[in-house]
Amino acid sequence: MVPVANSEAIPARSKADDGIHLLSTISTTKTIYGFSDGSFKDYYATHVWIISSGHITNILDPTLFIHGSSPMDGHTHDISSSRGELQGQIAITIMTDLIQSVNQLKQQSH
């Protein structure tokens, strides 16, 4: 967890900028990162995910990351923290595909 020492250091931007600031940063750095984590306890699992440009200070600016979380569905005998984390990775894949589609970005090969 990144401690927030001074919340006034966060730029005064609207959280609801439709990802414009994030897209601008990603187009400059040419890098996007996705992270997820899964949790499991008492036959109940959840996942969390975040998409960012990857720079540690960007996590302090709410316009430079997209995140989400959800309970995991499925039969109680099939639920695990690994499955929760995988569902978070699927959410990241869906969100990056939506970002690409909505903004008409072309996929680049390396």
N, CA, C and O of each residue as an XYZ file, in Angstrom:
440
protein
N       0.846     -1.175      0.000
C       0.000      0.000      0.000
C       0.892      1.238      0.000
O       1.879      1.299      0.732
N       0.547      2.197     -0.803
C       1.298      3.434     -0.893
C       0.693      4.446      0.066
O      -0.478      4.794     -0.079
N       1.466      4.935      1.054
C       0.910      5.922      1.974
C       0.733      7.270      1.286
O       1.567      7.685      0.481
N      -0.342      7.935      1.607
C      -0.595      9.268      1.077
C      -0.229     10.261      2.165
O      -0.972     10.447      3.129
N       0.929     10.898      2.001
C       1.427     11.809      3.016
C       0.684     13.136      3.001
O       0.395     13.693      4.059
N       0.374     13.644      1.825
C      -0.241     14.948      1.719
C      -1.261     14.921      0.582
O      -0.899     14.944     -0.594
N      -2.534     14.870      0.952
C      -3.565     14.769     -0.083
C      -3.636     16.029     -0.941
O      -4.200     15.986     -2.034
N      -3.082     17.145     -0.480
C      -3.074     18.361     -1.282
C      -2.118     18.247     -2.459
O      -2.192     19.048     -3.391
N      -1.217     17.260     -2.435
C      -0.265     17.066     -3.529
C      -0.934     16.451     -4.755
O      -0.364     16.463     -5.846
N      -2.142     15.913     -4.579
C      -2.860     15.310     -5.693
C      -3.424     16.418     -6.569
O      -4.112     17.306     -6.065
N      -3.148     16.386     -7.878
C      -3.680     17.433     -8.760
C      -5.197     17.522     -8.688
O      -5.882     16.511     -8.533
N      -5.708     18.725     -8.801
C      -7.153     18.958     -8.721
C      -7.803     18.649    -10.069
O      -8.098     19.565    -10.836
N      -8.027     17.375    -10.361
C      -8.697     16.945    -11.582
C      -9.935     16.160    -11.196
O     -10.004     15.573    -10.116
N     -10.877     16.157    -12.057
C     -12.092     15.396    -11.817
C     -11.808     13.908    -11.982
O     -11.081     13.509    -12.892
N     -12.374     13.096    -11.114
C     -12.247     11.652    -11.253
C     -12.953     11.166    -12.516
O     -12.568     10.150    -13.095
N     -13.971     11.884    -12.935
C     -14.777     11.458    -14.075
C     -14.321     12.159    -15.355
O     -15.092     12.896    -15.970
N     -13.080     11.933    -15.752
C     -12.589     12.540    -17.002
C     -12.601     11.527    -18.143
O     -11.977     11.747    -19.181
N     -13.312     10.418    -17.949
C     -13.443      9.361    -18.954
C     -12.109      8.737    -19.362
O     -11.979      8.214    -20.469
N     -11.133      8.791    -18.481
C      -9.841      8.164    -18.753
C      -8.924      8.958    -19.659
O      -7.896      8.439    -20.093
N      -9.267     10.204    -19.960
C      -8.470     11.020    -20.886
C      -7.054     11.234    -20.368
O      -6.095     11.091    -21.126
N      -6.907     11.574    -19.093
C      -5.572     11.813    -18.531
C      -4.740     10.526    -18.525
O      -3.549     10.557    -18.835
N      -5.361      9.406    -18.176
C      -4.669      8.116    -18.206
C      -4.223      7.778    -19.622
O      -3.079      7.371    -19.829
N      -5.113      7.943    -20.600
C      -4.762      7.654    -21.996
C      -3.625      8.544    -22.483
O      -2.738      8.080    -23.200
N      -3.644      9.795    -22.107
C      -2.581     10.711    -22.498
C      -1.238     10.257    -21.929
O      -0.224     10.275    -22.628
N      -1.235      9.855    -20.674
C      -0.006      9.385    -20.032
C       0.482      8.092    -20.670
O       1.675      7.937    -20.931
N      -0.439      7.161    -20.923
C      -0.067      5.883    -21.535
C       0.477      6.098    -22.946
O       1.423      5.424    -23.353
N      -0.117      7.035    -23.695
C       0.374      7.274    -25.054
C       1.778      7.869    -25.037
O       2.529      7.697    -25.997
N       2.141      8.561    -23.969
C       3.489      9.112    -23.836
C       4.476      8.038    -23.400
O       5.564      7.928    -23.966
N       4.104      7.238    -22.390
C       5.016      6.229    -21.846
C       5.017      4.932    -22.647
O       5.955      4.140    -22.555
N       3.951      4.716    -23.444
C       3.775      3.482    -24.231
C       3.703      2.239    -23.347
O       4.032      1.134    -23.780
N       3.266      2.438    -22.094
C       3.214      1.332    -21.146
C       1.910      1.378    -20.369
O       1.450      2.448    -19.969
N       1.317      0.206    -20.157
C       0.135      0.077    -19.309
C       0.321     -1.168    -18.452
O       0.784     -2.200    -18.938
N      -0.039     -1.070    -17.188
C       0.104     -2.189    -16.262
C      -1.254     -2.552    -15.689
O      -2.088     -1.682    -15.441
N      -1.465     -3.827    -15.484
C      -2.660     -4.316    -14.821
C      -2.266     -5.249    -13.693
O      -1.415     -6.120    -13.869
N      -2.881     -5.070    -12.542
C      -2.600     -5.901    -11.371
C      -3.919     -6.380    -10.795
O      -4.917     -5.660    -10.826
N      -3.922     -7.597    -10.269
C      -5.122     -8.093     -9.607
C      -4.722     -8.920     -8.401
O      -3.580     -9.361     -8.273
N      -5.688     -9.118     -7.524
C      -5.479     -9.958     -6.356
C      -6.796    -10.638     -6.033
O      -7.866    -10.063     -6.232
N      -6.716    -11.844     -5.541
C      -7.906    -12.592     -5.157
C      -7.850    -12.934     -3.687
O      -6.770    -13.076     -3.114
N      -9.001    -13.065     -3.083
C      -9.102    -13.397     -1.666
C     -10.156    -14.485     -1.488
O     -11.149    -14.521     -2.213
N      -9.933    -15.368     -0.519
C     -10.853    -16.478     -0.287
C     -10.964    -16.741      1.215
O      -9.958    -16.853      1.916
N     -12.206    -16.836      1.692
C     -12.437    -17.186      3.088
C     -13.865    -17.702      3.223
O     -14.805    -17.100      2.704
N     -14.016    -18.813      3.920
C     -15.342    -19.376      4.209
C     -16.201    -19.545      2.953
O     -17.370    -19.159      2.941
N     -15.623    -20.118      1.904
C     -16.318    -20.374      0.636
C     -16.818    -19.105     -0.050
O     -17.778    -19.146     -0.821
N     -16.168    -17.988      0.231
C     -16.512    -16.708     -0.385
C     -15.233    -16.108     -0.938
O     -14.228    -16.030     -0.231
N     -15.257    -15.684     -2.192
C     -14.055    -15.127     -2.816
C     -14.371    -13.797     -3.482
O     -15.491    -13.558     -3.934
N     -13.372    -12.947     -3.532
C     -13.493    -11.653     -4.195
C     -12.231    -11.399     -5.002
O     -11.232    -12.103     -4.860
N     -12.293    -10.388     -5.845
C     -11.094     -9.962     -6.559
C     -11.087     -8.440     -6.647
O     -12.131     -7.790     -6.603
N      -9.892     -7.895     -6.771
C      -9.694     -6.470     -7.026
C      -8.705     -6.351     -8.173
O      -7.870     -7.234     -8.371
N      -8.796     -5.258     -8.933
C      -7.885     -5.042    -10.043
C      -7.636     -3.552    -10.207
O      -8.434     -2.717     -9.782
N      -6.512     -3.243    -10.833
C      -6.163     -1.853    -11.113
C      -5.393     -1.803    -12.435
O      -4.566     -2.669    -12.717
N      -5.677     -0.782    -13.235
C      -4.942     -0.507    -14.470
C      -4.312      0.861    -14.299
O      -4.983      1.821    -13.920
N      -3.011      0.948    -14.583
C      -2.294      2.201    -14.397
C      -1.164      2.297    -15.411
O      -0.857      1.342    -16.125
N      -0.557      3.477    -15.455
C       0.616      3.656    -16.311
C       1.857      3.039    -15.667
O       2.895      2.920    -16.317
N       1.760      2.652    -14.409
C       2.845      1.954    -13.748
C       3.768      2.806    -12.901
O       4.533      2.260    -12.107
N       3.728      4.107    -13.036
C       4.595      4.959    -12.221
C       4.006      5.065    -10.823
O       2.809      5.308    -10.672
N       4.834      4.886     -9.800
C       4.362      4.808     -8.418
C       3.605      6.061     -7.981
O       2.651      5.955     -7.210
N       4.000      7.235     -8.446
C       3.308      8.457     -8.028
C       1.939      8.600     -8.688
O       1.095      9.343     -8.188
N       1.704      7.909     -9.791
C       0.415      8.009    -10.465
C      -0.723      7.421     -9.637
O      -1.887      7.759     -9.854
N      -0.398      6.550     -8.699
C      -1.432      5.939     -7.881
C      -2.072      6.980     -6.954
O      -3.145      6.745     -6.397
N      -1.409      8.125     -6.794
C      -1.947      9.194     -5.960
C      -2.929     10.082     -6.710
O      -3.663     10.853     -6.092
N      -2.951      9.983     -8.030
C      -3.823     10.811     -8.856
C      -4.984      9.954     -9.361
O      -4.763      9.031    -10.145
N      -6.215     10.238     -8.929
C      -7.346      9.390     -9.316
C      -7.662      9.390    -10.805
O      -8.464      8.572    -11.256
N      -7.052     10.289    -11.586
C      -7.282     10.273    -13.038
C      -6.240      9.432    -13.763
O      -6.289      9.313    -14.987
N      -5.293      8.841    -13.021
C      -4.235      8.064    -13.657
C      -4.320      6.568    -13.365
O      -3.345      5.839    -13.544
N      -5.478      6.121    -12.919
C      -5.693      4.685    -12.771
C      -7.183      4.395    -12.842
O      -8.025      5.255    -12.586
N      -7.473      3.163    -13.195
C      -8.838      2.649    -13.205
C      -8.814      1.405    -12.335
O      -7.887      0.601    -12.435
N      -9.809      1.234    -11.491
C      -9.807      0.065    -10.609
C     -11.216     -0.460    -10.423
O     -12.198      0.222    -10.714
N     -11.294     -1.680     -9.934
C     -12.583     -2.281     -9.666
C     -12.448     -3.476     -8.743
O     -11.341     -3.937     -8.465
N     -13.565     -3.968     -8.276
C     -13.586     -5.151     -7.418
C     -14.949     -5.807     -7.545
O     -15.921     -5.188     -7.977
N     -14.998     -7.069     -7.162
C     -16.258     -7.792     -7.284
C     -16.186     -9.089     -6.486
O     -15.109     -9.657     -6.305
N     -17.341     -9.551     -6.009
C     -17.353    -10.921     -5.482
C     -17.228    -11.889     -6.651
O     -17.593    -11.564     -7.781
N     -16.721    -13.051     -6.375
C     -16.542    -14.042     -7.425
C     -17.718    -14.999     -7.433
O     -18.207    -15.411     -6.381
N     -18.164    -15.345     -8.621
C     -19.275    -16.278     -8.725
C     -18.756    -17.680     -8.993
O     -17.594    -17.868     -9.354
N     -19.617    -18.647     -8.815
C     -19.256    -20.037     -9.064
C     -19.692    -20.939     -7.926
O     -20.121    -20.473     -6.870
N     -19.578    -22.226     -8.155
C     -19.942    -23.225     -7.147
C     -18.957    -23.146     -5.979
O     -17.762    -22.939     -6.188
N     -19.450    -23.307     -4.770
C     -18.599    -23.160     -3.579
C     -17.410    -24.118     -3.570
O     -16.374    -23.798     -2.987
N     -17.532    -25.272     -4.195
C     -16.424    -26.230     -4.222
C     -15.336    -25.832     -5.225
O     -14.220    -26.350     -5.168
N     -15.654    -24.925     -6.130
C     -14.697    -24.497     -7.154
C     -14.031    -23.160     -6.832
O     -13.126    -22.740     -7.553
N     -14.452    -22.497     -5.782
C     -13.951    -21.162     -5.469
C     -12.615    -21.255     -4.736
O     -12.440    -22.069     -3.829
N     -11.672    -20.398     -5.152
C     -10.359    -20.305     -4.503
C      -9.811    -18.902     -4.715
O     -10.342    -18.142     -5.526
N      -8.755    -18.555     -3.991
C      -8.145    -17.233     -4.190
C      -7.502    -17.141     -5.574
O      -7.474    -16.067     -6.176
N      -6.986    -18.265     -6.080
C      -6.404    -18.266     -7.432
C      -7.466    -17.975     -8.480
O      -7.219    -17.238     -9.434
N      -8.625    -18.543     -8.307
C      -9.708    -18.286     -9.257
C     -10.157    -16.826     -9.167
O     -10.492    -16.214    -10.182
N     -10.163    -16.274     -7.962
C     -10.494    -14.863     -7.787
C      -9.492    -13.967     -8.494
O      -9.871    -12.998     -9.152
N      -8.208    -14.293     -8.358
C      -7.183    -13.489     -9.034
C      -7.312    -13.607    -10.550
O      -7.144    -12.621    -11.267
N      -7.605    -14.790    -11.031
C      -7.810    -14.982    -12.467
C      -8.993    -14.153    -12.964
O      -8.931    -13.570    -14.046
N     -10.064    -14.099    -12.183
C     -11.213    -13.286    -12.578
C     -10.821    -11.804    -12.628
O     -11.327    -11.059    -13.467
N      -9.921    -11.375    -11.734
C      -9.408    -10.005    -11.790
C      -8.617     -9.759    -13.064
O      -8.724     -8.687    -13.659
N      -7.820    -10.740    -13.494
C      -7.063    -10.613    -14.751
C      -8.005    -10.550    -15.950
O      -7.748     -9.829    -16.913
N      -9.090    -11.306    -15.885
C     -10.081    -11.238    -16.962
C     -10.708     -9.853    -17.010
O     -10.919     -9.307    -18.093
N     -11.009     -9.279    -15.850
C     -11.568     -7.922    -15.805
C     -10.595     -6.917    -16.414
O     -11.016     -6.013    -17.136
N      -9.301     -7.062    -16.135
C      -8.280     -6.174    -16.711
C      -8.270     -6.305    -18.232
O      -8.203     -5.305    -18.947
N      -8.335     -7.535    -18.719
C      -8.339     -7.774    -20.160
C      -9.556     -7.128    -20.817
O      -9.442     -6.495    -21.866
N     -10.704     -7.291    -20.201
C     -11.926     -6.684    -20.741
C     -11.816     -5.166    -20.738
O     -12.169     -4.523    -21.726
N     -11.334     -4.584    -19.646
C     -11.238     -3.125    -19.545
C     -10.226     -2.560    -20.545
O     -10.497     -1.533    -21.166
N      -9.072     -3.201    -20.714
C      -8.095     -2.683    -21.680
C      -8.636     -2.801    -23.101
O      -8.376     -1.939    -23.940
N      -9.392     -3.870    -23.375
C     -10.024     -4.003    -24.685
C     -11.058     -2.896    -24.899
O     -11.147     -2.333    -25.990
N     -11.829     -2.585    -23.872
C     -12.811     -1.500    -23.980
C     -12.133     -0.152    -24.179
O     -12.589      0.660    -24.985
N     -11.049      0.092    -23.451
C     -10.299      1.346    -23.618
C      -9.826      1.471    -25.061
O      -9.946      2.528    -25.681
N      -9.289      0.378    -25.583
C      -8.791      0.372    -26.962
C      -9.926      0.595    -27.952
O      -9.780      1.385    -28.885
N     -11.051     -0.085    -27.765
C     -12.177      0.025    -28.694
C     -12.828      1.403    -28.647
O     -13.054      2.018    -29.689
N     -13.126      1.886    -27.458
C     -13.816      3.166    -27.310
C     -12.981      4.312    -27.868
O     -13.515      5.251    -28.459
N     -11.676      4.229    -27.677
C     -10.798      5.310    -28.108
C     -10.163      5.043    -29.468
O      -9.293      5.793    -29.911
N     -10.599      3.973    -30.127
C     -10.142      3.618    -31.464
C      -8.617      3.574    -31.546
O      -8.018      4.124    -32.470
N      -7.995      2.908    -30.561
C      -6.547      2.776    -30.534
C      -6.136      1.560    -31.355
O      -6.837      0.548    -31.366
N      -5.023      1.657    -32.028
C      -4.503      0.538    -32.800
C      -3.535     -0.247    -31.938
O      -2.730      0.325    -31.203
N      -3.622     -1.560    -32.038
C      -2.722     -2.419    -31.299
C      -1.342     -2.385    -31.950
O      -1.217     -2.501    -33.169
N      -0.306     -2.225    -31.121
C       1.059     -2.181    -31.648
C       1.772     -3.485    -31.325
O       1.618     -4.036    -30.235
N       2.539     -3.963    -32.266
C       3.338     -5.148    -32.006
C       4.753     -4.722    -31.630
O       5.209     -3.643    -32.011
N       5.435     -5.570    -30.885
C       6.786     -5.235    -30.418
C       7.827     -5.912    -31.269
O       9.023     -5.749    -31.028
